Amino acid sequence: MTLHSVIVGTGSYLPKKRVSNDDLSKTLETSHEWIVERTGICARHLAAPDELTSDMAVAASNKALEAASLAPQDIDMIILATSTPDHTFPSTATRIQSKLGISTGFAFDQAAVCSGFVFALATADALLKQGMAKRALVIGAEAMSRILDWNDRSTAVLFGDGAGAVILEAQTDTHRGIIGSLLRTDGCGYDHLYVDGGPSTSQRTGIIKMNGREVFRNAVHRLGEAVDDILKIHGISQEEIDWLVPHQANKRIIDATAKKLGLPDEKVIHTGADQANTSAASIPLALDQAIRDGRIRRDDLVLCEAFGGGFAWGSNIIRI
Protein backbone atom coordinates (compact mmCIF):
# COMPACT_ATOMS: atom_id res chain seq x y z
CA MET A 1 0.00 0.00 0.00
CA THR A 2 1.58 3.25 -1.17
CA LEU A 3 0.78 6.48 0.65
CA HIS A 4 0.59 9.77 -1.19
CA SER A 5 0.57 13.23 0.44
CA VAL A 6 -2.33 14.95 -1.32
CA ILE A 7 -3.20 18.65 -1.06
CA VAL A 8 -6.84 18.80 0.07
CA GLY A 9 -7.07 22.49 0.99
CA THR A 10 -5.21 25.78 0.70
CA GLY A 11 -5.54 29.18 2.36
CA SER A 12 -3.77 32.51 2.56
CA TYR A 13 -3.75 35.82 4.40
CA LEU A 14 -2.34 39.28 3.69
CA PRO A 15 -2.34 42.15 6.20
CA LYS A 16 -4.67 45.04 5.47
CA LYS A 17 -1.92 47.67 5.24
CA ARG A 18 -0.65 47.98 1.66
CA VAL A 19 2.46 50.06 1.02
CA SER A 20 3.22 51.10 -2.56
CA ASN A 21 6.58 51.97 -4.07
CA ASP A 22 5.47 55.59 -4.17
CA ASP A 23 4.81 55.42 -0.43
CA LEU A 24 8.37 54.20 0.15
CA SER A 25 9.82 56.91 -2.08
CA LYS A 26 8.62 59.50 0.44
CA THR A 27 11.16 58.28 3.01
CA LEU A 28 13.74 56.47 0.88
CA GLU A 29 15.95 57.63 -1.99
CA THR A 30 14.13 55.45 -4.51
CA SER A 31 11.30 55.51 -7.03
CA HIS A 32 8.56 53.25 -8.34
CA GLU A 33 10.42 52.89 -11.65
CA TRP A 34 13.74 51.99 -9.95
CA ILE A 35 12.12 49.24 -7.85
CA VAL A 36 10.03 47.76 -10.67
CA GLU A 37 12.95 47.67 -13.10
CA ARG A 38 15.13 45.69 -10.68
CA THR A 39 12.58 43.49 -8.94
CA GLY A 40 9.12 43.66 -10.53
CA ILE A 41 7.67 44.72 -7.16
CA CYS A 42 4.99 47.44 -7.03
CA ALA A 43 3.68 47.09 -3.47
CA ARG A 44 3.80 45.00 -0.30
CA HIS A 45 1.56 44.30 2.71
CA LEU A 46 2.76 45.01 6.26
CA ALA A 47 1.49 43.49 9.48
CA ALA A 48 -0.17 45.78 12.00
CA PRO A 49 1.91 46.60 15.11
CA ASP A 50 -0.08 44.12 17.21
CA GLU A 51 -0.29 41.45 14.47
CA LEU A 52 1.97 38.45 15.06
CA THR A 53 3.29 35.78 12.73
CA SER A 54 1.02 33.30 14.52
CA ASP A 55 -2.02 35.52 13.91
CA MET A 56 -1.39 35.57 10.16
CA ALA A 57 -0.70 31.83 10.16
CA VAL A 58 -3.97 31.07 11.95
CA ALA A 59 -5.94 33.22 9.48
CA ALA A 60 -4.44 31.34 6.51
CA SER A 61 -4.92 27.99 8.26
CA ASN A 62 -8.61 28.60 8.93
CA LYS A 63 -9.15 29.28 5.22
CA ALA A 64 -7.33 26.07 4.32
CA LEU A 65 -9.44 24.10 6.80
CA GLU A 66 -12.60 25.60 5.32
CA ALA A 67 -11.48 24.73 1.79
CA ALA A 68 -10.79 21.14 2.87
CA SER A 69 -14.09 20.88 4.81
CA LEU A 70 -12.11 19.85 7.88
CA ALA A 71 -12.17 20.83 11.55
CA PRO A 72 -8.98 21.80 13.42
CA GLN A 73 -9.20 18.53 15.38
CA ASP A 74 -8.72 16.64 12.09
CA ILE A 75 -5.12 17.89 11.95
CA ASP A 76 -2.45 15.86 13.75
CA MET A 77 0.73 17.54 12.47
CA ILE A 78 1.60 21.22 12.05
CA ILE A 79 4.81 22.46 10.46
CA LEU A 80 5.44 26.20 10.32
CA ALA A 81 8.11 27.56 7.98
CA THR A 82 9.21 30.95 9.27
CA SER A 83 12.20 33.16 9.98
CA THR A 84 10.16 35.52 12.14
CA PRO A 85 8.74 33.46 15.04
CA ASP A 86 6.65 35.08 17.74
CA HIS A 87 9.37 34.23 20.28
CA THR A 88 12.79 32.59 20.23
CA PHE A 89 11.10 29.63 21.89
CA PRO A 90 8.84 27.73 22.15
CA SER A 91 8.03 27.06 18.51
CA THR A 92 5.39 29.33 17.03
CA ALA A 93 3.77 26.22 15.56
CA THR A 94 2.71 25.20 19.07
CA ARG A 95 1.10 28.61 19.53
CA ILE A 96 -0.78 28.14 16.27
CA GLN A 97 -1.83 24.70 17.48
CA SER A 98 -3.24 26.26 20.65
CA LYS A 99 -4.99 29.13 18.84
CA LEU A 100 -6.68 26.58 16.55
CA GLY A 101 -7.85 24.63 19.57
CA ILE A 102 -5.82 21.51 18.79
CA SER A 103 -4.36 19.57 21.71
CA THR A 104 -3.34 16.34 19.99
CA GLY A 105 -0.62 15.42 17.52
CA PHE A 106 2.55 17.50 17.24
CA ALA A 107 3.77 20.84 15.92
CA PHE A 108 7.15 22.40 15.20
CA ASP A 109 8.89 25.21 13.31
CA GLN A 110 11.23 24.80 10.36
CA ALA A 111 13.76 27.47 9.39
CA ALA A 112 15.11 27.61 5.84
CA VAL A 113 14.27 31.27 5.16
CA CYS A 114 12.80 31.79 1.66
CA SER A 115 13.07 28.05 0.94
CA GLY A 116 11.26 27.22 4.17
CA PHE A 117 7.98 26.13 2.62
CA VAL A 118 9.70 23.83 0.12
CA PHE A 119 11.58 22.22 3.03
CA ALA A 120 8.43 22.02 5.16
CA LEU A 121 6.44 20.32 2.39
CA ALA A 122 9.20 17.75 1.94
CA THR A 123 9.34 17.12 5.70
CA ALA A 124 5.57 16.74 6.03
CA ASP A 125 5.49 14.39 3.03
CA ALA A 126 8.16 12.16 4.57
CA LEU A 127 6.42 12.02 7.97
CA LEU A 128 3.02 11.29 6.46
CA LYS A 129 4.48 8.45 4.42
CA GLN A 130 6.00 7.02 7.63
CA GLY A 131 2.52 6.93 9.13
CA MET A 132 3.31 9.44 11.87
CA ALA A 133 0.20 11.46 11.06
CA LYS A 134 -2.87 11.36 8.84
CA ARG A 135 -3.17 15.05 7.99
CA ALA A 136 -0.57 17.82 8.05
CA LEU A 137 -1.10 21.57 8.16
CA VAL A 138 1.94 23.11 6.45
CA ILE A 139 2.26 26.87 6.81
CA GLY A 140 4.59 29.57 5.57
CA ALA A 141 4.17 32.77 7.60
CA GLU A 142 6.43 35.80 7.90
CA ALA A 143 6.54 39.23 9.49
CA MET A 144 9.58 40.33 7.50
CA SER A 145 8.86 44.00 8.18
CA ARG A 146 10.05 43.43 11.77
CA ILE A 147 13.62 42.63 10.66
CA LEU A 148 14.11 45.35 8.03
CA ASP A 149 16.20 48.50 8.17
CA TRP A 150 13.70 50.96 6.73
CA ASN A 151 16.54 53.32 5.82
CA ASP A 152 18.25 50.74 3.60
CA ARG A 153 16.70 50.86 0.14
CA SER A 154 18.56 47.72 -0.97
CA THR A 155 16.46 45.59 1.40
CA ALA A 156 13.49 47.69 2.58
CA VAL A 157 11.85 47.67 -0.85
CA LEU A 158 12.05 43.89 -1.27
CA PHE A 159 10.03 42.32 1.51
CA GLY A 160 6.46 42.02 2.75
CA ASP A 161 4.38 40.15 5.32
CA GLY A 162 1.78 37.41 4.95
CA ALA A 163 0.93 33.75 5.37
CA GLY A 164 -0.12 30.78 3.28
CA ALA A 165 -1.14 27.27 4.26
CA VAL A 166 -1.86 23.88 2.72
CA ILE A 167 -3.38 20.76 4.21
CA LEU A 168 -1.82 17.46 3.18
CA GLU A 169 -3.69 14.20 3.66
CA ALA A 170 -2.16 10.72 3.43
CA GLN A 171 -4.16 8.80 0.81
CA THR A 172 -3.89 5.50 -1.02
CA ASP A 173 -5.18 4.47 -4.44
CA THR A 174 -4.44 7.85 -6.02
CA HIS A 175 -1.95 9.26 -8.51
CA ARG A 176 -2.20 12.71 -6.94
CA GLY A 177 0.05 14.26 -4.29
CA ILE A 178 3.69 15.20 -3.80
CA ILE A 179 5.68 13.23 -6.35
CA GLY A 180 9.04 14.26 -4.95
CA SER A 181 11.19 16.98 -3.43
CA LEU A 182 14.79 18.10 -3.77
CA LEU A 183 16.55 19.98 -0.95
CA ARG A 184 19.99 21.57 -1.03
CA THR A 185 22.12 23.92 1.11
CA ASP A 186 25.57 25.45 0.83
CA GLY A 187 26.76 27.18 4.00
CA CYS A 188 29.44 29.06 2.04
CA GLY A 189 26.67 31.53 1.20
CA TYR A 190 25.80 32.16 4.86
CA ASP A 191 27.22 35.69 4.97
CA HIS A 192 25.63 36.86 1.72
CA LEU A 193 22.07 36.92 3.10
CA TYR A 194 21.50 36.91 6.84
CA VAL A 195 20.11 38.74 9.86
CA ASP A 196 22.85 40.35 11.96
CA GLY A 197 21.42 39.30 15.30
CA GLY A 198 20.50 36.29 17.39
CA PRO A 199 20.46 34.99 20.98
CA SER A 200 23.99 33.56 20.88
CA THR A 201 25.60 36.42 18.94
CA SER A 202 24.17 39.82 19.79
CA GLN A 203 21.22 38.96 22.05
CA ARG A 204 18.99 41.08 19.81
CA THR A 205 16.75 40.39 16.82
CA GLY A 206 18.90 42.11 14.19
CA ILE A 207 18.11 43.27 10.64
CA ILE A 208 18.51 41.78 7.18
CA LYS A 209 21.88 42.17 5.46
CA MET A 210 22.27 41.16 1.83
CA ASN A 211 24.91 40.98 -0.88
CA GLY A 212 22.43 41.35 -3.72
CA ARG A 213 24.83 40.57 -6.55
CA GLU A 214 25.93 37.23 -5.07
CA VAL A 215 22.39 36.25 -4.11
CA PHE A 216 21.10 36.91 -7.62
CA ARG A 217 23.98 35.06 -9.30
CA ASN A 218 23.63 32.01 -7.07
CA ALA A 219 19.83 31.96 -7.25
CA VAL A 220 19.76 31.76 -11.05
CA HIS A 221 22.44 29.05 -11.13
CA ARG A 222 21.19 26.94 -8.20
CA LEU A 223 17.52 27.06 -9.20
CA GLY A 224 18.47 25.91 -12.67
CA GLU A 225 20.18 22.91 -11.09
CA ALA A 226 17.21 22.23 -8.80
CA VAL A 227 14.82 22.19 -11.76
CA ASP A 228 17.02 19.95 -13.91
CA ASP A 229 17.79 17.51 -11.10
CA ILE A 230 14.27 16.95 -9.79
CA LEU A 231 12.88 16.39 -13.29
CA LYS A 232 15.66 13.92 -14.07
CA ILE A 233 15.23 12.03 -10.78
CA HIS A 234 11.52 11.49 -11.38
CA GLY A 235 11.66 10.97 -15.15
CA ILE A 236 9.50 13.98 -15.92
CA SER A 237 9.99 16.11 -19.01
CA GLN A 238 9.79 19.89 -19.06
CA GLU A 239 6.78 19.66 -21.36
CA GLU A 240 4.79 17.81 -18.69
CA ILE A 241 4.93 20.71 -16.22
CA ASP A 242 1.62 22.61 -16.25
CA TRP A 243 2.53 25.38 -13.79
CA LEU A 244 5.56 26.92 -12.17
CA VAL A 245 4.87 28.29 -8.67
CA PRO A 246 8.13 29.98 -7.70
CA HIS A 247 9.31 31.84 -4.65
CA GLN A 248 8.50 35.48 -5.38
CA ALA A 249 11.87 37.13 -4.73
CA ASN A 250 12.67 38.80 -8.03
CA LYS A 251 10.88 38.68 -11.38
CA ARG A 252 14.15 38.42 -13.29
CA ILE A 253 15.05 35.23 -11.38
CA ILE A 254 11.58 33.80 -12.01
CA ASP A 255 11.79 34.64 -15.71
CA ALA A 256 15.16 32.90 -15.98
CA THR A 257 13.77 29.71 -14.41
CA ALA A 258 10.67 29.74 -16.64
CA LYS A 259 12.86 30.17 -19.71
CA LYS A 260 14.94 27.17 -18.70
CA LEU A 261 11.72 25.12 -18.43
CA GLY A 262 10.43 26.44 -21.72
CA LEU A 263 7.28 27.65 -19.94
CA PRO A 264 5.43 30.69 -21.32
CA ASP A 265 4.78 33.46 -18.82
CA GLU A 266 1.07 32.60 -18.68
CA LYS A 267 2.04 29.27 -17.05
CA VAL A 268 3.98 31.00 -14.26
CA ILE A 269 2.23 32.18 -11.10
CA HIS A 270 3.28 35.74 -10.27
CA THR A 271 2.26 37.45 -7.02
CA GLY A 272 5.39 39.46 -6.24
CA ALA A 273 4.16 42.67 -7.89
CA ASP A 274 1.59 43.23 -5.13
CA GLN A 275 3.11 41.16 -2.30
CA ALA A 276 6.90 41.52 -2.68
CA ASN A 277 9.11 38.85 -1.12
CA THR A 278 7.21 37.24 1.76
CA SER A 279 9.96 34.67 2.27
CA ALA A 280 8.55 31.28 3.35
CA ALA A 281 4.99 32.53 2.78
CA SER A 282 5.39 33.36 -0.91
CA ILE A 283 4.85 29.91 -2.45
CA PRO A 284 1.74 28.98 -0.44
CA LEU A 285 0.31 32.48 -1.02
CA ALA A 286 0.79 32.05 -4.77
CA LEU A 287 -0.47 28.47 -4.78
CA ASP A 288 -3.66 29.41 -2.93
CA GLN A 289 -4.35 32.35 -5.23
CA ALA A 290 -3.95 30.26 -8.39
CA ILE A 291 -6.10 27.41 -7.09
CA ARG A 292 -8.88 29.75 -5.95
CA ASP A 293 -8.99 31.70 -9.21
CA GLY A 294 -9.19 28.47 -11.20
CA ARG A 295 -5.88 28.55 -13.02
CA ILE A 296 -4.44 25.53 -11.22
CA ARG A 297 -6.88 22.62 -11.41
CA ARG A 298 -7.11 19.06 -10.18
CA ASP A 299 -4.54 16.75 -11.83
CA ASP A 300 -2.31 19.64 -12.94
CA LEU A 301 1.42 19.01 -12.50
CA VAL A 302 2.98 21.85 -10.50
CA LEU A 303 6.64 22.65 -9.87
CA CYS A 304 7.48 24.76 -6.83
CA GLU A 305 10.99 26.13 -6.36
CA ALA A 306 12.75 28.53 -4.01
CA PHE A 307 16.16 29.94 -3.12
CA GLY A 308 17.13 31.82 0.02
CA GLY A 309 19.60 32.56 2.79
CA GLY A 310 21.92 29.85 3.97
CA PHE A 311 22.22 29.37 0.98
CA ALA A 312 19.23 27.00 0.93
CA TRP A 313 17.24 26.01 -2.15
CA GLY A 314 14.98 23.27 -3.40
CA SER A 315 11.93 22.18 -5.34
CA ASN A 316 8.75 20.10 -5.07
CA ILE A 317 6.75 18.40 -7.83
CA ILE A 318 3.07 18.03 -6.99
CA ARG A 319 0.13 16.47 -8.81
CA ILE A 320 -2.72 18.66 -7.55
C-alpha positions, 0 to 999 in steps of 0.5 A, spaced: 500 500 500 503 506 497 501 512 501 501 519 497 501 526 500 495 529 497 493 537 497 486 537 500 485 544 501 489 551 501 488 558 504 492 565 505 492 571 508 495 578 507 495 584 512 490 590 510 496 595 510 498 595 503 504 600 502 506 602 494 513 603 491 510 611 491 509 610 499 516 608 500 519 613 495 517 619 500 522 616 506 527 612 501 531 615 496 528 610 490 522 611 485 517 606 483 520 605 476 527 603 480 524 598 484 520 595 478 525 595 473 530 591 478 525 586 482 518 587 478 515 589 485 509 594 485 507 594 493 507 590 499 503 588 505 505 590 512 502 586 518 499 591 523 503 593 530 499 588 534 499 582 528 503 576 530 506 571 525 502 566 529 495 571 527 497 571 520 498 563 520 492 562 523 488 566 518 491 562 513 490 555 516 482 557 517 481 558 510 485 552 508 481 548 513 474 551 510 477 549 503 478 542 505 471 541 509 475 539 515 475 541 523 482 543 526 481 537 530 482 533 524 489 535 523 495 531 527 501 535 524 503 542 524 509 544 520 510 552 520 516 555 515 518 561 518 524 566 519 520 571 524 517 566 530 513 570 535 518 568 540 525 565 540 522 559 543 517 555 544 516 554 537 510 558 534 507 552 531 505 550 538 502 557 539 498 556 532 496 549 534 493 552 541 490 558 537 486 553 533 484 549 539 488 543 537 491 539 543 493 532 539 498 530 535 505 534 534 507 541 531 514 544 530 517 550 526 522 549 520 527 554 518 530 555 511 528 562 510 525 563 503 526 556 501 522 554 508 515 552 505 519 547 500 523 544 506 516 544 510 512 540 504 518 535 503 518 534 511 511 533 512 510 528 506 516 524 509 512 524 515 506 522 512 508 516 508 511 514 515 505 513 518 506 518 523 500 522 522 494 522 517 493 530 515 498 535 516 497 543 516 503 546 512 504 553 513 509 559 511 508 565 515 512 571 515 513 578 518 519 580 514 517 588 516 520 586 523 527 585 521 528 590 516 532 597 516 527 601 513 533 606 511 536 601 507 533 601 500 537 595 498 532 591 502 526 595 505 523 595 498 524 587 497 520 584 503 512 584 505 508 580 510 503 574 509 501 567 510 499 561 506 497 554 508 496 547 505 493 541 508 496 534 506 492 528 507 495 521 506 491 517 501 492 511 497 489 508 491 491 515 487 496 518 482 495 525 486 500 528 491 507 530 492 511 526 487 518 528 490 522 533 493 529 536 492 533 539 498 539 543 497 544 547 502 551 550 501 553 554 507 558 558 504 553 563 502 551 564 509 554 571 509 551 573 503 544 573 506 542 573 513 540 577 519 545 580 523 542 578 530 541 572 534 540 569 541 547 567 541 551 572 537 548 579 539 542 577 544 537 582 539 533 580 533 537 584 528 536 586 521 537 583 514 543 584 510 544 582 503 549 581 498 544 582 492 549 581 486 551 574 489 544 572 491 542 573 484 547 570 481 547 564 485 539 563 485 539 563 477 544 558 477 542 553 483 535 554 481 536 551 474 540 545 477 534 544 482 529 544 476 534 539 472 535 535 477 528 533 480 525 532 473 531 527 471 530 524 478 523 522 477 523 521 469 518 527 468 519 532 461 519 539 461 513 539 457 509 535 462 509 541 467 503 545 467 505 550 472 511 553 475 509 556 482 516 559 484 518 563 490 517 570 489 523 574 490 525 577 483 521 577 477 528 576 473 530 570 477 523 567 475 523 569 468 530 565 468 527 559 471 521 559 466 525 560 460 529 554 462 523 550 463 520 552 456 514 555 460 510 561 457 509 566 462 502 565 462 504 558 465 507 561 471 504 564 477 506 571 479 504 574 485 510 578 487 508 585 484 503 586 489 506 582 495 513 583 494 518 577 497 514 574 503 519 569 504 517 562 506 509 565 505 510 566 498 509 559 495 503 557 499 500 564 497 501 564 490 499 556 490 492 558 494 491 564 489 492 560 483 487 554 485 482 559 488 482 563 481 481 556 477 488 557 473 491 551 477 486 545 477 485 538 479 490 533 476 495 539 474 502 538 475 505 543 479 513 545 480 514 549 486 521 552 487 525 557 491 532 559 493 534 563 500 539 565 505 543 559 507 544 558 501 538 553 501 534 552 495 529 546 493 523 544 489 517 540 489 513 536 484 506 536 486 500 532 482 494 537 484 
